[in-house]
């Protein structure tokens, strides 16, 4: 096909690009892999903060080490963070910012996608929905909320199975295959349709397997429980405004019209506001004098539990890196909200990717150093 007319060529190119961006494979071809700028690519619902704003006080002098000691080798602390693709790093001890630094033209105002840190926030919302009696308990079968999955044998799958990643779900977690499960959910334009096609491969409650499909099912359970309210609106009501976030945020959707939130990923916010999520759980679900989510839910979400196929390092969509009381939310490009309650410590690390760093070792090591 030849186009000698520049206007026709431009028109064809525009139509082709629009067609690509409107379907899953097209989005995959255009974007290829999760990227720190993905909040600019997908439709989203806005999350507004309230009139009250909470700001962490800043220490007069930084108390982080100048040298990072890893096994038998030491590195200059800030240089190591920069070399390993970090764009934001915060250390908050005793409710005070001990260290805050940004790289690569990022600053306090810069939006960074949460990626799978959103799984932990989705878990908080499930806890809030139980507190609000919109969901009866984690023992409920998910088919009570998603009855279209009955024909695929999901009656035995409970909300807790989804939280614990023990549902037995058949799901491909690899991003590199445009027809795989997580790529379908990330780039696809109809999550409800994709969910309806989901299958099981093993008996629920027998084996842990980290799969984003579990959290997206939680998102649909939550949407159905909320009825006339969106998941985004519930996040704004239950967390964003009560925690006095400093900035508005957003939650990416599969499609613009009547879209469903990508609850397995894709909350778009700033570093300091991510730290407030950590502070909420550091304080056992309480913010100032208000219990945002029950203390029992926080305890259940961060304890070690290996029953019914559960993993000792994962609980209710939170990672337990050392099994000594610390816990964290984690995203695919090295986004972290790390909390060490015994040390009254919160660390937020956001990056373009993981780099060559072992962030579990670094974050837990800093936790122990404090």
N, C-alpha and C positions, 0 to 999 in steps of 0.2 A: 504494500500500500504506500503510494507516494503522495506527499502533500507539498505542492508548490506554493500554495497560498499560506502565508505565515499566520493569518487569522484563523484559518481552518485548522492548522496544526496546533495552534494554541488552544482552540476550542476542544479538539480531540484529546489533547493532553489533560486539560481540566476535567473532562468527563471521565477519562480513564482513572485519574487520581481519586476522584470522588467515588467511583465504583470500587476501587481498591479499599478505600478507607471505610466503606460501609459493610464489608463482610469480614468474616474471621480470617480467611486465608489472605485476603488483601491487607488486613492490618498486620498479619504476621510478616508478609513480604516487606511492607513499608517499615516496620519497627524492629522486627527480627528477635529482639531479646529485651527483657526488662531493663529499663534505663532510669537514671535519676531524674530525668525530665519528663517522665511519663504522665505526670499530672497535667501537662499541657496538651496531651494527645487525646484523652478520653473524655466523654461527657461526665459531668459530676453534679452533685447537689451541694449547695453551700451550707456550711455550718457556722452560725453566727455566735460570737461571744456576747456576753452581757455588758452592762454598764460598769460593773465592778471588775477590776483587773488586779490579779495577784502577781507580784514580782518578787523573786528571790533576792534577798540582799546579797551584796557582793563583798567578799573579804578584801581587806586592804592589801593583803599580801597572799600570793598564790602558795598553796601547800602541797602541790603535786611534785613528784620527784623530777629532777632535771635529767636523770638517767633512768632508762627503763631496763631492768635486769630480766632477761629471759634465758632460763636454763644456764648455760655456761658463757653467755655473751651479753654484753651491755650495749645499749644504743642511746643516743641523745633523744630524749622523750618527744619533743615536738617534731624533730626531723623524722623520727620513725612513724609518727602519725601521718605526716604529710606524704612520706614515701609510699605509704600503704593506702593511699587514695581517700583519706579522711577529709570530709568537708566541714564537720562540726564535732566538737568534743567538749562535754560539760562534766564537771565533777562537783557534786553538791553534797556537802557534809554538814550535819546539824542545821539543815534548812538554809545554808549559806553557800553561794557559789564560790568554790575554792579555785576553780579553773574554768575558763571559757575561751575557746579559740576557734577560729574559722579559717578555712583555706580556699583557694581557687575561686576567689570573688564571691564566696558565700559569706553571709553575716546573719545577725539575729533575725532579720526580716525574711530570710530565704526559706522558701517552701521546699520540703524534701518529702517524697512519698514514703509512707511507712513500710510498704510491702507487707511481709507477714507479721509485723508487729500488730497489724490490724486484727489478727487472730486473737491476741490477748485482749484487745479492746472489745471485740465481739463477745468474748467470754464474760467480760464485765457486764455488758448489756443483757446477757442471758441471766446473770445473777440479779440484776435490777428488775427484769421482767418477772422473775420468781418472787422477789420481794413485793412487787406490785400485784401479784396473784394473776398475772396475765398468762403465766405458765405455771402449772401445778407443781411439778418437780422434775428433777433430772431423770427420774425413772420412767417418765412417760414415753410411749413409743412415738417416734417421729411421724408415723402415719396418721396420728391424731391431727396433725397440722398439715401434712403433705399426703393426703389420702391417695393421690394418683400413684404413689409408690407401692401401694399394697400389692398390685399385680406382679411386682418384681420381688416380692418376699421381704419387704422392709419392716414388717410388723414386729420383728424381734429386735430391731435397731432402736435403742433408746437415745435420748438426748445426751446422756452420760457417755454412751459409746462414741458419739461424735466428739464430745469434749475431750475424751481420752485417746482419740484416734485408734479405737479398737472396734470399729464398725464392721470390718471385713469388706470394705468397699473396693470395688474394681475400678482403679483410677491410675492413669499414667501421670506421674508428677513431673516428667521432663518437659522443659520449655522448648527444646530443640525440634520437636515434632509438631507441626502445625495442626495435626489431627489428634494429638494426644489430649488427655484430660485437662491438665492445667493450662495448656495453650488455648484450648477451646474456651475455658473459663476466663482467661486473661484477655484474649483478643476477640472472643465471640460477642455477638450482638443479641443473643437471646438465652440468658442463663436459665430461665424457667423451662424452656424447651429442652435444654441440655440436661437439666436435673431430672426431667421426666424420663430420660433414656438411661439413667444410671442403673447399674447392676451390682450385685454382691458377688464376691469370689470365695468367701469363707464365713464361718459361723461367727456372728458378733460376740464380742467379749472374750476372745481367745488369744488375740495377738495385736501388739502395737504396730502401726505403720503410719508414718507421718504423711498425710495426704490432704491437700488443700480442699479437695471435694467435701471432706467432713465439715469444714468451717463454712463453706458456701451453703451446705444443707442447714447448718445452724442459722445462717442468715435468712433463709426462706422460712424456717420455723419461726424466727423472730418476727419477720414481716407479717406472717399469717396471725401470730398472736397479737400484734399491734393493731390489726384490722385497718382502720382508716388513717393510720399514722405511718410515715416512712421510717425506716431504720435510721436514716440521717437525722430526722426530726427528734427521734428518741435519744440519739447520742447528744444532740444539742441540749435537750431538756434535762437529761439525767447526769451528764458529765461536763459538757463544754461550758455551759453557763454556771453551774454550781462550783466548778473548779476555777472559775474566774480566769479563764484562759486569756492570754494577752492578745491573741490574734484570731481572726476568723480562719476557718479551714474548709475542707471539702472532702467528699467521699466519691470516688469514681464509680461510674455505672456501666452496665453493658450497653445501654442505648439511651438516647436523650429522652424519648417519649415513653413514659411509664417504665422507666428503667429500674433494675434491681441493683442494689449496692453490691460491689465485689467485696464481700465480707471476709474473704480469705486474704485480702490485701488492701492496699489502695486508699488509705486515709492520707490526706495531704496536709501537712502542718509544719510548724517550726520547732526547733530543738527545745526551746524552753518550755513549750506547751507539752511536748512529749515527756519532759521531766516531771510535769505535774501528774501524769498518769502514774509514774513511779511513786510519787509522793503520796498519792491516794492509797496505794497498797502498802507503802511503808507505814502508814498510819491506820492500817487495818480497816480500810474502807471509809474512813472518816475524813471530812474536810472541815477544819475549824470545829464548830459545834454541831455539824450535820452529818449523819450517817448516810453516805451516798449509796453504798452497797453494803450488805450485811457483813459483819465481822466473820461470821461463820462461812460465808462464801469465800472470803479472802483466805481464811485458814484452809478450807477445802481445796482451793485453787493452787496452793503453794506447799502442800504437804507431800511427803513421799508416799506413794501408793502403788504397789505392784500386784494388786489383786485383779483377777479377771483379765489377764493379758496386758495390763497397764505397764508402762515403762517407769522405772524409778527416777528417770531424769526429765519426765514430762508429766504435767498435771493441768488439766482444764485449760489447755492452750497456752501454758507458760512453761518455759524451760527451767530446769533445776540443775545448774552447771556443776556444783560441787556437792550437792546434797547435804549442805551444812546450814541451811536456812536461807541462802541467797536464791534469787530467782530472776528471770529476765524474759522480756519480749525480744524476738529476733526476726529480722527481715533478710531477704535473699542477697541483697547487695551490702550486707554488713551493717544494717541498721539495728541498734540495740538500745533498750531501756533496761539497765541492770540495777537491781535493788539488793542491798545487804542490810536487812533490818537491824541486826545486832550492832552494826557499825554506824547506823543512822546515815546511810550512804546511798546516793543515786548517781549513776553514770549514764550519760547519753552519748552514743557514738553514731554518727551518720556518715555515709561514704558513697563514693561513686561505685565502689565494689569492695570486696574483702581485702584486696591486695594480697600479700603473701603472709599476712598475720594470722595467728591463732587467737582470735578475740576472746574466746572462752578463757584461755590461759591468762590473757592480759587483764581482762575485767575482773576475774576472780582473784588474780594476783594483787591488783590494786585494792580490791576489797579487803584482802587479808592485811595489806600494808597499812591500812587505816585502823 
